[in-house]
Amino acid sequence: MQQKRQGLIVWYQHKKNIKKLMRFGHVLYTSKRQKYAVLYVDQEDIEEVEERLLRLPFISRVDRSKKPFIRVDYEKKEPEVIKEYDYNVGI
């Protein structure tokens, strides 16, 4: 059974503290120039992890990813119109 996971965007102040984020979840990406990291956590534990991260002195802010709540199954509004050509025109 797959765990439902959600991403957290963690804004930090110094890049030397990136290794400390690894104990809170799976670090997928870090941007050293813009100083943020993408961290994946189980959805059950997201509130607890977010509170613990905000208590750390080197964390500026924490944003939640909205990806699990976005609908990704798309439907076409209009069916494609199939054009019927008259190939006998001009004979």
PyMOL Python script that loads the backbone (N, CA, C, O; Angstrom):
from pymol import cmd

cmd.read_pdbstr("""\
ATOM      1  N   MET A   1       0.836  -1.171   0.000  1.00  0.00           N
ATOM      2  CA  MET A   1       0.000   0.000   0.000  1.00  0.00           C
ATOM      3  C   MET A   1       0.888   1.244   0.000  1.00  0.00           C
ATOM      4  O   MET A   1       1.852   1.334   0.760  1.00  0.00           O
ATOM      5  N   GLN A   2       0.555   2.175  -0.841  1.00  0.00           N
ATOM      6  CA  GLN A   2       1.338   3.402  -0.926  1.00  0.00           C
ATOM      7  C   GLN A   2       0.909   4.392   0.143  1.00  0.00           C
ATOM      8  O   GLN A   2      -0.275   4.529   0.450  1.00  0.00           O
ATOM      9  N   GLN A   3       1.902   5.081   0.705  1.00  0.00           N
ATOM     10  CA  GLN A   3       1.616   6.145   1.653  1.00  0.00           C
ATOM     11  C   GLN A   3       1.247   7.402   0.880  1.00  0.00           C
ATOM     12  O   GLN A   3       1.858   7.701  -0.146  1.00  0.00           O
ATOM     13  N   LYS A   4       0.266   8.132   1.358  1.00  0.00           N
ATOM     14  CA  LYS A   4      -0.061   9.414   0.743  1.00  0.00           C
ATOM     15  C   LYS A   4       0.929  10.431   1.272  1.00  0.00           C
ATOM     16  O   LYS A   4       1.087  10.595   2.481  1.00  0.00           O
ATOM     17  N   ARG A   5       1.589  11.108   0.361  1.00  0.00           N
ATOM     18  CA  ARG A   5       2.630  12.047   0.739  1.00  0.00           C
ATOM     19  C   ARG A   5       2.300  13.429   0.202  1.00  0.00           C
ATOM     20  O   ARG A   5       1.546  13.580  -0.759  1.00  0.00           O
ATOM     21  N   GLN A   6       2.881  14.427   0.842  1.00  0.00           N
ATOM     22  CA  GLN A   6       2.666  15.800   0.427  1.00  0.00           C
ATOM     23  C   GLN A   6       3.987  16.543   0.552  1.00  0.00           C
ATOM     24  O   GLN A   6       4.786  16.271   1.447  1.00  0.00           O
ATOM     25  N   GLY A   7       4.200  17.472  -0.347  1.00  0.00           N
ATOM     26  CA  GLY A   7       5.440  18.233  -0.343  1.00  0.00           C
ATOM     27  C   GLY A   7       5.380  19.450   0.554  1.00  0.00           C
ATOM     28  O   GLY A   7       4.337  20.089   0.690  1.00  0.00           O
ATOM     29  N   LEU A   8       6.501  19.763   1.161  1.00  0.00           N
ATOM     30  CA  LEU A   8       6.664  20.983   1.934  1.00  0.00           C
ATOM     31  C   LEU A   8       7.798  21.775   1.309  1.00  0.00           C
ATOM     32  O   LEU A   8       8.858  21.217   1.025  1.00  0.00           O
ATOM     33  N   ILE A   9       7.597  23.047   1.093  1.00  0.00           N
ATOM     34  CA  ILE A   9       8.659  23.918   0.610  1.00  0.00           C
ATOM     35  C   ILE A   9       9.202  24.643   1.836  1.00  0.00           C
ATOM     36  O   ILE A   9       8.502  25.440   2.460  1.00  0.00           O
ATOM     37  N   VAL A  10      10.439  24.362   2.166  1.00  0.00           N
ATOM     38  CA  VAL A  10      11.057  24.877   3.381  1.00  0.00           C
ATOM     39  C   VAL A  10      12.068  25.944   2.986  1.00  0.00           C
ATOM     40  O   VAL A  10      13.024  25.659   2.264  1.00  0.00           O
ATOM     41  N   TRP A  11      11.863  27.166   3.453  1.00  0.00           N
ATOM     42  CA  TRP A  11      12.760  28.284   3.174  1.00  0.00           C
ATOM     43  C   TRP A  11      13.751  28.394   4.328  1.00  0.00           C
ATOM     44  O   TRP A  11      13.345  28.576   5.476  1.00  0.00           O
ATOM     45  N   TYR A  12      15.047  28.284   4.035  1.00  0.00           N
ATOM     46  CA  TYR A  12      16.066  28.332   5.078  1.00  0.00           C
ATOM     47  C   TYR A  12      16.969  29.541   4.886  1.00  0.00           C
ATOM     48  O   TYR A  12      16.906  30.219   3.861  1.00  0.00           O
ATOM     49  N   GLN A  13      17.819  29.808   5.892  1.00  0.00           N
ATOM     50  CA  GLN A  13      18.678  30.984   5.850  1.00  0.00           C
ATOM     51  C   GLN A  13      20.101  30.662   5.428  1.00  0.00           C
ATOM     52  O   GLN A  13      20.747  31.474   4.767  1.00  0.00           O
ATOM     53  N   HIS A  14      20.606  29.473   5.805  1.00  0.00           N
ATOM     54  CA  HIS A  14      21.979  29.109   5.478  1.00  0.00           C
ATOM     55  C   HIS A  14      21.995  27.716   4.869  1.00  0.00           C
ATOM     56  O   HIS A  14      21.309  26.814   5.349  1.00  0.00           O
ATOM     57  N   LYS A  15      22.772  27.545   3.820  1.00  0.00           N
ATOM     58  CA  LYS A  15      22.786  26.259   3.130  1.00  0.00           C
ATOM     59  C   LYS A  15      23.513  25.169   3.912  1.00  0.00           C
ATOM     60  O   LYS A  15      23.402  23.992   3.571  1.00  0.00           O
ATOM     61  N   LYS A  16      24.248  25.537   4.944  1.00  0.00           N
ATOM     62  CA  LYS A  16      24.943  24.513   5.732  1.00  0.00           C
ATOM     63  C   LYS A  16      23.973  23.669   6.568  1.00  0.00           C
ATOM     64  O   LYS A  16      24.364  22.626   7.093  1.00  0.00           O
ATOM     65  N   ASN A  17      22.737  24.098   6.697  1.00  0.00           N
ATOM     66  CA  ASN A  17      21.752  23.383   7.507  1.00  0.00           C
ATOM     67  C   ASN A  17      20.879  22.421   6.714  1.00  0.00           C
ATOM     68  O   ASN A  17      19.904  21.891   7.249  1.00  0.00           O
ATOM     69  N   ILE A  18      21.208  22.188   5.462  1.00  0.00           N
ATOM     70  CA  ILE A  18      20.389  21.307   4.618  1.00  0.00           C
ATOM     71  C   ILE A  18      20.370  19.883   5.160  1.00  0.00           C
ATOM     72  O   ILE A  18      19.333  19.220   5.108  1.00  0.00           O
ATOM     73  N   LYS A  19      21.488  19.406   5.674  1.00  0.00           N
ATOM     74  CA  LYS A  19      21.551  18.030   6.173  1.00  0.00           C
ATOM     75  C   LYS A  19      20.618  17.805   7.358  1.00  0.00           C
ATOM     76  O   LYS A  19      20.165  16.680   7.573  1.00  0.00           O
ATOM     77  N   LYS A  20      20.322  18.841   8.126  1.00  0.00           N
ATOM     78  CA  LYS A  20      19.429  18.700   9.268  1.00  0.00           C
ATOM     79  C   LYS A  20      17.984  18.488   8.829  1.00  0.00           C
ATOM     80  O   LYS A  20      17.176  17.963   9.594  1.00  0.00           O
ATOM     81  N   LEU A  21      17.652  18.892   7.604  1.00  0.00           N
ATOM     82  CA  LEU A  21      16.288  18.702   7.101  1.00  0.00           C
ATOM     83  C   LEU A  21      16.007  17.242   6.752  1.00  0.00           C
ATOM     84  O   LEU A  21      14.846  16.834   6.710  1.00  0.00           O
ATOM     85  N   MET A  22      17.037  16.459   6.506  1.00  0.00           N
ATOM     86  CA  MET A  22      16.852  15.073   6.061  1.00  0.00           C
ATOM     87  C   MET A  22      16.199  14.194   7.117  1.00  0.00           C
ATOM     88  O   MET A  22      15.631  13.159   6.767  1.00  0.00           O
ATOM     89  N   ARG A  23      16.253  14.558   8.381  1.00  0.00           N
ATOM     90  CA  ARG A  23      15.628  13.724   9.417  1.00  0.00           C
ATOM     91  C   ARG A  23      14.121  13.939   9.507  1.00  0.00           C
ATOM     92  O   ARG A  23      13.440  13.176  10.192  1.00  0.00           O
ATOM     93  N   PHE A  24      13.584  14.951   8.839  1.00  0.00           N
ATOM     94  CA  PHE A  24      12.155  15.242   8.888  1.00  0.00           C
ATOM     95  C   PHE A  24      11.379  14.583   7.750  1.00  0.00           C
ATOM     96  O   PHE A  24      10.165  14.416   7.858  1.00  0.00           O
ATOM     97  N   GLY A  25      12.045  14.208   6.673  1.00  0.00           N
ATOM     98  CA  GLY A  25      11.370  13.601   5.529  1.00  0.00           C
ATOM     99  C   GLY A  25      12.352  13.386   4.404  1.00  0.00           C
ATOM    100  O   GLY A  25      13.565  13.453   4.606  1.00  0.00           O
ATOM    101  N   HIS A  26      11.836  13.132   3.230  1.00  0.00           N
ATOM    102  CA  HIS A  26      12.649  12.869   2.047  1.00  0.00           C
ATOM    103  C   HIS A  26      12.921  14.192   1.328  1.00  0.00           C
ATOM    104  O   HIS A  26      12.000  14.822   0.808  1.00  0.00           O
ATOM    105  N   VAL A  27      14.194  14.611   1.302  1.00  0.00           N
ATOM    106  CA  VAL A  27      14.565  15.852   0.617  1.00  0.00           C
ATOM    107  C   VAL A  27      14.721  15.541  -0.852  1.00  0.00           C
ATOM    108  O   VAL A  27      15.589  14.761  -1.243  1.00  0.00           O
ATOM    109  N   LEU A  28      13.875  16.154  -1.668  1.00  0.00           N
ATOM    110  CA  LEU A  28      13.880  15.880  -3.098  1.00  0.00           C
ATOM    111  C   LEU A  28      14.765  16.858  -3.847  1.00  0.00           C
ATOM    112  O   LEU A  28      15.488  16.461  -4.760  1.00  0.00           O
ATOM    113  N   TYR A  29      14.719  18.132  -3.476  1.00  0.00           N
ATOM    114  CA  TYR A  29      15.446  19.156  -4.218  1.00  0.00           C
ATOM    115  C   TYR A  29      15.816  20.289  -3.272  1.00  0.00           C
ATOM    116  O   TYR A  29      15.047  20.633  -2.374  1.00  0.00           O
ATOM    117  N   THR A  30      16.987  20.863  -3.476  1.00  0.00           N
ATOM    118  CA  THR A  30      17.382  22.062  -2.742  1.00  0.00           C
ATOM    119  C   THR A  30      17.931  23.081  -3.720  1.00  0.00           C
ATOM    120  O   THR A  30      18.691  22.739  -4.626  1.00  0.00           O
ATOM    121  N   SER A  31      17.552  24.314  -3.539  1.00  0.00           N
ATOM    122  CA  SER A  31      18.067  25.407  -4.345  1.00  0.00           C
ATOM    123  C   SER A  31      18.987  26.224  -3.446  1.00  0.00           C
ATOM    124  O   SER A  31      18.536  26.867  -2.498  1.00  0.00           O
ATOM    125  N   LYS A  32      20.266  26.193  -3.751  1.00  0.00           N
ATOM    126  CA  LYS A  32      21.218  26.885  -2.897  1.00  0.00           C
ATOM    127  C   LYS A  32      21.178  28.389  -3.112  1.00  0.00           C
ATOM    128  O   LYS A  32      21.454  29.156  -2.190  1.00  0.00           O
ATOM    129  N   ARG A  33      20.839  28.813  -4.312  1.00  0.00           N
ATOM    130  CA  ARG A  33      20.804  30.246  -4.570  1.00  0.00           C
ATOM    131  C   ARG A  33      19.552  30.900  -3.979  1.00  0.00           C
ATOM    132  O   ARG A  33      19.632  31.956  -3.351  1.00  0.00           O
ATOM    133  N   GLN A  34      18.394  30.262  -4.188  1.00  0.00           N
ATOM    134  CA  GLN A  34      17.147  30.840  -3.681  1.00  0.00           C
ATOM    135  C   GLN A  34      16.835  30.400  -2.256  1.00  0.00           C
ATOM    136  O   GLN A  34      15.889  30.897  -1.646  1.00  0.00           O
ATOM    137  N   LYS A  35      17.626  29.472  -1.723  1.00  0.00           N
ATOM    138  CA  LYS A  35      17.556  29.029  -0.323  1.00  0.00           C
ATOM    139  C   LYS A  35      16.207  28.424   0.050  1.00  0.00           C
ATOM    140  O   LYS A  35      15.535  28.886   0.973  1.00  0.00           O
ATOM    141  N   TYR A  36      15.824  27.384  -0.685  1.00  0.00           N
ATOM    142  CA  TYR A  36      14.649  26.606  -0.309  1.00  0.00           C
ATOM    143  C   TYR A  36      14.892  25.140  -0.626  1.00  0.00           C
ATOM    144  O   TYR A  36      15.740  24.798  -1.450  1.00  0.00           O
ATOM    145  N   ALA A  37      14.136  24.284   0.041  1.00  0.00           N
ATOM    146  CA  ALA A  37      14.236  22.845  -0.181  1.00  0.00           C
ATOM    147  C   ALA A  37      12.828  22.277  -0.314  1.00  0.00           C
ATOM    148  O   ALA A  37      11.890  22.762   0.318  1.00  0.00           O
ATOM    149  N   VAL A  38      12.689  21.243  -1.144  1.00  0.00           N
ATOM    150  CA  VAL A  38      11.415  20.543  -1.297  1.00  0.00           C
ATOM    151  C   VAL A  38      11.534  19.245  -0.520  1.00  0.00           C
ATOM    152  O   VAL A  38      12.399  18.412  -0.791  1.00  0.00           O
ATOM    153  N   LEU A  39      10.655  19.093   0.442  1.00  0.00           N
ATOM    154  CA  LEU A  39      10.707  17.981   1.378  1.00  0.00           C
ATOM    155  C   LEU A  39       9.385  17.227   1.302  1.00  0.00           C
ATOM    156  O   LEU A  39       8.324  17.844   1.402  1.00  0.00           O
ATOM    157  N   TYR A  40       9.423  15.904   1.127  1.00  0.00           N
ATOM    158  CA  TYR A  40       8.194  15.105   1.076  1.00  0.00           C
ATOM    159  C   TYR A  40       7.983  14.390   2.398  1.00  0.00           C
ATOM    160  O   TYR A  40       8.899  13.769   2.937  1.00  0.00           O
ATOM    161  N   VAL A  41       6.738  14.486   2.923  1.00  0.00           N
ATOM    162  CA  VAL A  41       6.379  13.949   4.227  1.00  0.00           C
ATOM    163  C   VAL A  41       5.053  13.212   4.081  1.00  0.00           C
ATOM    164  O   VAL A  41       4.268  13.531   3.188  1.00  0.00           O
ATOM    165  N   ASP A  42       4.788  12.229   4.946  1.00  0.00           N
ATOM    166  CA  ASP A  42       3.484  11.564   4.961  1.00  0.00           C
ATOM    167  C   ASP A  42       2.405  12.576   5.323  1.00  0.00           C
ATOM    168  O   ASP A  42       2.621  13.443   6.170  1.00  0.00           O
ATOM    169  N   GLN A  43       1.238  12.465   4.681  1.00  0.00           N
ATOM    170  CA  GLN A  43       0.163  13.425   4.925  1.00  0.00           C
ATOM    171  C   GLN A  43      -0.362  13.359   6.351  1.00  0.00           C
ATOM    172  O   GLN A  43      -0.870  14.356   6.865  1.00  0.00           O
ATOM    173  N   GLU A  44      -0.249  12.210   6.995  1.00  0.00           N
ATOM    174  CA  GLU A  44      -0.718  12.088   8.373  1.00  0.00           C
ATOM    175  C   GLU A  44       0.126  12.928   9.325  1.00  0.00           C
ATOM    176  O   GLU A  44      -0.392  13.464  10.305  1.00  0.00           O
ATOM    177  N   ASP A  45       1.404  13.044   9.047  1.00  0.00           N
ATOM    178  CA  ASP A  45       2.343  13.711   9.950  1.00  0.00           C
ATOM    179  C   ASP A  45       2.677  15.135   9.537  1.00  0.00           C
ATOM    180  O   ASP A  45       3.565  15.745  10.131  1.00  0.00           O
ATOM    181  N   ILE A  46       2.005  15.675   8.552  1.00  0.00           N
ATOM    182  CA  ILE A  46       2.434  16.952   7.975  1.00  0.00           C
ATOM    183  C   ILE A  46       2.309  18.117   8.958  1.00  0.00           C
ATOM    184  O   ILE A  46       3.173  18.993   8.981  1.00  0.00           O
ATOM    185  N   GLU A  47       1.260  18.142   9.759  1.00  0.00           N
ATOM    186  CA  GLU A  47       1.098  19.253  10.706  1.00  0.00           C
ATOM    187  C   GLU A  47       2.167  19.229  11.783  1.00  0.00           C
ATOM    188  O   GLU A  47       2.705  20.270  12.159  1.00  0.00           O
ATOM    189  N   GLU A  48       2.470  18.037  12.278  1.00  0.00           N
ATOM    190  CA  GLU A  48       3.495  17.896  13.312  1.00  0.00           C
ATOM    191  C   GLU A  48       4.870  18.280  12.786  1.00  0.00           C
ATOM    192  O   GLU A  48       5.624  18.979  13.463  1.00  0.00           O
ATOM    193  N   VAL A  49       5.197  17.826  11.581  1.00  0.00           N
ATOM    194  CA  VAL A  49       6.501  18.144  10.986  1.00  0.00           C
ATOM    195  C   VAL A  49       6.611  19.632  10.696  1.00  0.00           C
ATOM    196  O   VAL A  49       7.670  20.229  10.889  1.00  0.00           O
ATOM    197  N   GLU A  50       5.524  20.233  10.234  1.00  0.00           N
ATOM    198  CA  GLU A  50       5.537  21.663   9.933  1.00  0.00           C
ATOM    199  C   GLU A  50       5.796  22.485  11.198  1.00  0.00           C
ATOM    200  O   GLU A  50       6.558  23.452  11.168  1.00  0.00           O
ATOM    201  N   GLU A  51       5.164  22.100  12.306  1.00  0.00           N
ATOM    202  CA  GLU A  51       5.388  22.804  13.563  1.00  0.00           C
ATOM    203  C   GLU A  51       6.826  22.645  14.048  1.00  0.00           C
ATOM    204  O   GLU A  51       7.441  23.600  14.522  1.00  0.00           O
ATOM    205  N   ARG A  52       7.356  21.423  13.924  1.00  0.00           N
ATOM    206  CA  ARG A  52       8.740  21.185  14.362  1.00  0.00           C
ATOM    207  C   ARG A  52       9.733  21.954  13.508  1.00  0.00           C
ATOM    208  O   ARG A  52      10.737  22.451  14.019  1.00  0.00           O
ATOM    209  N   LEU A  53       9.460  22.056  12.209  1.00  0.00           N
ATOM    210  CA  LEU A  53      10.359  22.807  11.334  1.00  0.00           C
ATOM    211  C   LEU A  53      10.350  24.296  11.655  1.00  0.00           C
ATOM    212  O   LEU A  53      11.396  24.945  11.636  1.00  0.00           O
ATOM    213  N   LEU A  54       9.177  24.835  11.948  1.00  0.00           N
ATOM    214  CA  LEU A  54       9.077  26.261  12.239  1.00  0.00           C
ATOM    215  C   LEU A  54       9.769  26.646  13.545  1.00  0.00           C
ATOM    216  O   LEU A  54      10.124  27.809  13.734  1.00  0.00           O
ATOM    217  N   ARG A  55       9.964  25.685  14.443  1.00  0.00           N
ATOM    218  CA  ARG A  55      10.672  25.960  15.685  1.00  0.00           C
ATOM    219  C   ARG A  55      12.178  26.092  15.496  1.00  0.00           C
ATOM    220  O   ARG A  55      12.861  26.668  16.343  1.00  0.00           O
ATOM    221  N   LEU A  56      12.701  25.560  14.387  1.00  0.00           N
ATOM    222  CA  LEU A  56      14.146  25.623  14.148  1.00  0.00           C
ATOM    223  C   LEU A  56      14.566  27.057  13.841  1.00  0.00           C
ATOM    224  O   LEU A  56      13.840  27.775  13.152  1.00  0.00           O
ATOM    225  N   PRO A  57      15.719  27.483  14.337  1.00  0.00           N
ATOM    226  CA  PRO A  57      16.116  28.883  14.172  1.00  0.00           C
ATOM    227  C   PRO A  57      16.534  29.267  12.750  1.00  0.00           C
ATOM    228  O   PRO A  57      16.490  30.446  12.399  1.00  0.00           O
ATOM    229  N   PHE A  58      16.937  28.299  11.931  1.00  0.00           N
ATOM    230  CA  PHE A  58      17.409  28.622  10.589  1.00  0.00           C
ATOM    231  C   PHE A  58      16.321  28.531   9.522  1.00  0.00           C
ATOM    232  O   PHE A  58      16.612  28.719   8.341  1.00  0.00           O
ATOM    233  N   ILE A  59      15.078  28.248   9.906  1.00  0.00           N
ATOM    234  CA  ILE A  59      13.959  28.145   8.967  1.00  0.00           C
ATOM    235  C   ILE A  59      13.192  29.466   8.937  1.00  0.00           C
ATOM    236  O   ILE A  59      12.755  29.960   9.977  1.00  0.00           O
ATOM    237  N   SER A  60      13.031  30.033   7.742  1.00  0.00           N
ATOM    238  CA  SER A  60      12.278  31.284   7.591  1.00  0.00           C
ATOM    239  C   SER A  60      10.780  31.034   7.549  1.00  0.00           C
ATOM    240  O   SER A  60      10.018  31.640   8.302  1.00  0.00           O
ATOM    241  N   ARG A  61      10.358  30.127   6.653  1.00  0.00           N
ATOM    242  CA  ARG A  61       8.937  29.803   6.553  1.00  0.00           C
ATOM    243  C   ARG A  61       8.777  28.444   5.891  1.00  0.00           C
ATOM    244  O   ARG A  61       9.714  27.911   5.297  1.00  0.00           O
ATOM    245  N   VAL A  62       7.565  27.888   6.005  1.00  0.00           N
ATOM    246  CA  VAL A  62       7.248  26.583   5.439  1.00  0.00           C
ATOM    247  C   VAL A  62       5.933  26.713   4.683  1.00  0.00           C
ATOM    248  O   VAL A  62       4.940  27.189   5.233  1.00  0.00           O
ATOM    249  N   ASP A  63       5.924  26.290   3.421  1.00  0.00           N
ATOM    250  CA  ASP A  63       4.716  26.307   2.594  1.00  0.00           C
ATOM    251  C   ASP A  63       4.338  24.880   2.229  1.00  0.00           C
ATOM    252  O   ASP A  63       5.206  24.036   2.005  1.00  0.00           O
ATOM    253  N   ARG A  64       3.038  24.617   2.171  1.00  0.00           N
ATOM    254  CA  ARG A  64       2.563  23.290   1.768  1.00  0.00           C
ATOM    255  C   ARG A  64       2.320  23.250   0.270  1.00  0.00           C
ATOM    256  O   ARG A  64       1.884  24.234  -0.327  1.00  0.00           O
ATOM    257  N   SER A  65       2.604  22.117  -0.322  1.00  0.00           N
ATOM    258  CA  SER A  65       2.314  21.904  -1.734  1.00  0.00           C
ATOM    259  C   SER A  65       0.840  21.575  -1.894  1.00  0.00           C
ATOM    260  O   SER A  65       0.263  20.875  -1.062  1.00  0.00           O
ATOM    261  N   LYS A  66       0.234  22.073  -2.950  1.00  0.00           N
ATOM    262  CA  LYS A  66      -1.185  21.825  -3.196  1.00  0.00           C
ATOM    263  C   LYS A  66      -1.405  20.728  -4.230  1.00  0.00           C
ATOM    264  O   LYS A  66      -2.534  20.514  -4.672  1.00  0.00           O
ATOM    265  N   LYS A  67      -0.357  20.044  -4.613  1.00  0.00           N
ATOM    266  CA  LYS A  67      -0.459  19.056  -5.671  1.00  0.00           C
ATOM    267  C   LYS A  67      -1.427  17.909  -5.375  1.00  0.00           C
ATOM    268  O   LYS A  67      -2.156  17.515  -6.285  1.00  0.00           O
ATOM    269  N   PRO A  68      -1.482  17.346  -4.158  1.00  0.00           N
ATOM    270  CA  PRO A  68      -2.416  16.230  -3.957  1.00  0.00           C
ATOM    271  C   PRO A  68      -3.887  16.621  -4.079  1.00  0.00           C
ATOM    272  O   PRO A  68      -4.741  15.751  -4.247  1.00  0.00           O
ATOM    273  N   PHE A  69      -4.190  17.900  -3.998  1.00  0.00           N
ATOM    274  CA  PHE A  69      -5.580  18.333  -4.004  1.00  0.00           C
ATOM    275  C   PHE A  69      -6.025  18.893  -5.358  1.00  0.00           C
ATOM    276  O   PHE A  69      -7.174  19.310  -5.504  1.00  0.00           O
ATOM    277  N   ILE A  70      -5.140  18.907  -6.336  1.00  0.00           N
ATOM    278  CA  ILE A  70      -5.467  19.413  -7.663  1.00  0.00           C
ATOM    279  C   ILE A  70      -5.960  18.259  -8.526  1.00  0.00           C
ATOM    280  O   ILE A  70      -5.356  17.187  -8.551  1.00  0.00           O
ATOM    281  N   ARG A  71      -7.052  18.487  -9.225  1.00  0.00           N
ATOM    282  CA  ARG A  71      -7.620  17.458 -10.106  1.00  0.00           C
ATOM    283  C   ARG A  71      -6.753  17.347 -11.357  1.00  0.00           C
ATOM    284  O   ARG A  71      -6.466  18.353 -12.005  1.00  0.00           O
ATOM    285  N   VAL A  72      -6.341  16.138 -11.694  1.00  0.00           N
ATOM    286  CA  VAL A  72      -5.460  15.945 -12.842  1.00  0.00           C
ATOM    287  C   VAL A  72      -6.087  15.116 -13.962  1.00  0.00           C
ATOM    288  O   VAL A  72      -5.416  14.842 -14.957  1.00  0.00           O
ATOM    289  N   ASP A  73      -7.329  14.714 -13.835  1.00  0.00           N
ATOM    290  CA  ASP A  73      -7.979  13.994 -14.933  1.00  0.00           C
ATOM    291  C   ASP A  73      -8.761  15.006 -15.764  1.00  0.00           C
ATOM    292  O   ASP A  73      -9.720  15.613 -15.289  1.00  0.00           O
ATOM    293  N   TYR A  74      -8.343  15.168 -16.978  1.00  0.00           N
ATOM    294  CA  TYR A  74      -8.902  16.193 -17.852  1.00  0.00           C
ATOM    295  C   TYR A  74      -9.856  15.574 -18.862  1.00  0.00           C
ATOM    296  O   TYR A  74      -9.689  14.423 -19.263  1.00  0.00           O
ATOM    297  N   GLU A  75     -10.848  16.342 -19.267  1.00  0.00           N
ATOM    298  CA  GLU A  75     -11.796  15.903 -20.273  1.00  0.00           C
ATOM    299  C   GLU A  75     -11.891  16.967 -21.347  1.00  0.00           C
ATOM    300  O   GLU A  75     -11.745  18.158 -21.072  1.00  0.00           O
ATOM    301  N   LYS A  76     -12.135  16.534 -22.560  1.00  0.00           N
ATOM    302  CA  LYS A  76     -12.319  17.488 -23.646  1.00  0.00           C
ATOM    303  C   LYS A  76     -13.744  18.008 -23.575  1.00  0.00           C
ATOM    304  O   LYS A  76     -14.681  17.244 -23.344  1.00  0.00           O
ATOM    305  N   LYS A  77     -13.905  19.299 -23.771  1.00  0.00           N
ATOM    306  CA  LYS A  77     -15.237  19.892 -23.716  1.00  0.00           C
ATOM    307  C   LYS A  77     -16.058  19.519 -24.940  1.00  0.00           C
ATOM    308  O   LYS A  77     -17.237  19.185 -24.824  1.00  0.00           O
ATOM    309  N   GLU A  78     -15.439  19.577 -26.107  1.00  0.00           N
ATOM    310  CA  GLU A  78     -16.150  19.261 -27.341  1.00  0.00           C
ATOM    311  C   GLU A  78     -15.474  18.079 -28.013  1.00  0.00           C
ATOM    312  O   GLU A  78     -14.246  18.011 -28.064  1.00  0.00           O
ATOM    313  N   PRO A  79     -16.255  17.159 -28.522  1.00  0.00           N
ATOM    314  CA  PRO A  79     -15.631  16.060 -29.270  1.00  0.00           C
ATOM    315  C   PRO A  79     -15.065  16.596 -30.589  1.00  0.00           C
ATOM    316  O   PRO A  79     -15.580  17.551 -31.171  1.00  0.00           O
ATOM    317  N   GLU A  80     -14.018  15.964 -31.023  1.00  0.00           N
ATOM    318  CA  GLU A  80     -13.404  16.398 -32.281  1.00  0.00           C
ATOM    319  C   GLU A  80     -14.363  16.151 -33.443  1.00  0.00           C
ATOM    320  O   GLU A  80     -14.994  15.096 -33.522  1.00  0.00           O
ATOM    321  N   VAL A  81     -14.468  17.114 -34.330  1.00  0.00           N
ATOM    322  CA  VAL A  81     -15.348  17.004 -35.485  1.00  0.00           C
ATOM    323  C   VAL A  81     -14.556  16.346 -36.606  1.00  0.00           C
ATOM    324  O   VAL A  81     -13.501  16.832 -37.014  1.00  0.00           O
ATOM    325  N   ILE A  82     -15.083  15.238 -37.090  1.00  0.00           N
ATOM    326  CA  ILE A  82     -14.427  14.535 -38.187  1.00  0.00           C
ATOM    327  C   ILE A  82     -14.991  15.079 -39.494  1.00  0.00           C
ATOM    328  O   ILE A  82     -16.191  15.005 -39.756  1.00  0.00           O
ATOM    329  N   LYS A  83     -14.099  15.623 -40.296  1.00  0.00           N
ATOM    330  CA  LYS A  83     -14.543  16.209 -41.564  1.00  0.00           C
ATOM    331  C   LYS A  83     -14.658  15.113 -42.615  1.00  0.00           C
ATOM    332  O   LYS A  83     -13.775  14.266 -42.756  1.00  0.00           O
ATOM    333  N   GLU A  84     -15.755  15.148 -43.340  1.00  0.00           N
ATOM    334  CA  GLU A  84     -15.942  14.210 -44.430  1.00  0.00           C
ATOM    335  C   GLU A  84     -15.655  14.941 -45.734  1.00  0.00           C
ATOM    336  O   GLU A  84     -16.278  15.953 -46.056  1.00  0.00           O
ATOM    337  N   TYR A  85     -14.722  14.415 -46.449  1.00  0.00           N
ATOM    338  CA  TYR A  85     -14.331  15.051 -47.707  1.00  0.00           C
ATOM    339  C   TYR A  85     -15.041  14.364 -48.869  1.00  0.00           C
ATOM    340  O   TYR A  85     -15.247  13.150 -48.864  1.00  0.00           O
ATOM    341  N   ASP A  86     -15.407  15.161 -49.852  1.00  0.00           N
ATOM    342  CA  ASP A  86     -16.003  14.639 -51.077  1.00  0.00           C
ATOM    343  C   ASP A  86     -14.888  14.530 -52.109  1.00  0.00           C
ATOM    344  O   ASP A  86     -14.492  15.520 -52.724  1.00  0.00           O
ATOM    345  N   TYR A  87     -14.399  13.326 -52.283  1.00  0.00           N
ATOM    346  CA  TYR A  87     -13.277  13.117 -53.198  1.00  0.00           C
ATOM    347  C   TYR A  87     -13.696  13.087 -54.652  1.00  0.00           C
ATOM    348  O   TYR A  87     -12.835  13.070 -55.532  1.00  0.00           O
ATOM    349  N   ASN A  88     -14.981  13.080 -54.932  1.00  0.00           N
ATOM    350  CA  ASN A  88     -15.447  13.030 -56.318  1.00  0.00           C
ATOM    351  C   ASN A  88     -15.657  14.430 -56.907  1.00  0.00           C
ATOM    352  O   ASN A  88     -16.147  14.550 -58.030  1.00  0.00           O
ATOM    353  N   VAL A  89     -15.305  15.461 -56.191  1.00  0.00           N
ATOM    354  CA  VAL A  89     -15.470  16.809 -56.698  1.00  0.00           C
ATOM    355  C   VAL A  89     -14.403  17.035 -57.781  1.00  0.00           C
ATOM    356  O   VAL A  89     -13.228  16.744 -57.557  1.00  0.00           O
ATOM    357  N   GLY A  90     -14.784  17.525 -58.895  1.00  0.00           N
ATOM    358  CA  GLY A  90     -13.840  17.807 -59.971  1.00  0.00           C
ATOM    359  C   GLY A  90     -13.701  16.684 -60.966  1.00  0.00           C
ATOM    360  O   GLY A  90     -12.920  16.806 -61.910  1.00  0.00           O
ATOM    361  N   ILE A  91     -14.423  15.597 -60.797  1.00  0.00           N
ATOM    362  CA  ILE A  91     -14.347  14.507 -61.795  1.00  0.00           C
ATOM    363  C   ILE A  91     -15.527  14.612 -62.707  1.00  0.00           C
ATOM    364  O   ILE A  91     -15.673  13.802 -63.623  1.00  0.00           O
TER     365      ILE A  91
END
""", "prot")
cmd.dss("prot")
cmd.show_as("cartoon", "prot")
cmd.util.cbc("prot")
cmd.orient("prot")
